[in-house]
């Protein structure tokens, strides 16, 4: 395949969850550009049954002289976070910084999710502070922060973060209610639901 056409074909197979076809298309490329590497890594982190292979692909990408960009790093970190491998996701975050890559909002959302999965409250607080310092506190990071605090059992921090928002959306309201429900505080969850309705 021509590299550009093949890269788009890989992405199409990934979106259709056809990883065998994506794998074959990747290996039939005459040249692997950064987009092709990122697409296949993203596919395996999202739809693969294990996470060692996308990391192997990531290392092969580096060995081939291709520098992973923030999209590639995010795909790998998010994959580990979503599959409950929080410690590995945090390690990857550290490797990313050592590689000279600056985290963006999606990186912070993923790494906060990783902290949620292993109930790492202290690390979550550090990443929250880092996101604020990096000016990356958008709605994705705000929701991930609230989710992290509620899942780590820090209702006060979650409530403080929620109240600091200029305008909460349905996602952040849901994160708060889910957090209360997770800790069997159903009356508080119901109160939040009523307040959300009152605010339209």
Secondary structure, DSSP 8 states (H G I E B T S, - for coil): --HHHHHHHHHHHHHTT-HHHHHHHHHT-SS--HHHHHHHHHHHHHH-S-SHHHHHHHHHHHHTT----HHHHHHHHHHHHHTT-HHHHHHHHHHHHHTT----HHHHHHHHHHHHHTT-HHHHHHHHHHHHHTT---HHHHHHHHHHHHHTT-HHHHHHHHHHSSS--HHHHHHHHHHHHHTT-HHHHHHHHHHHHHT-
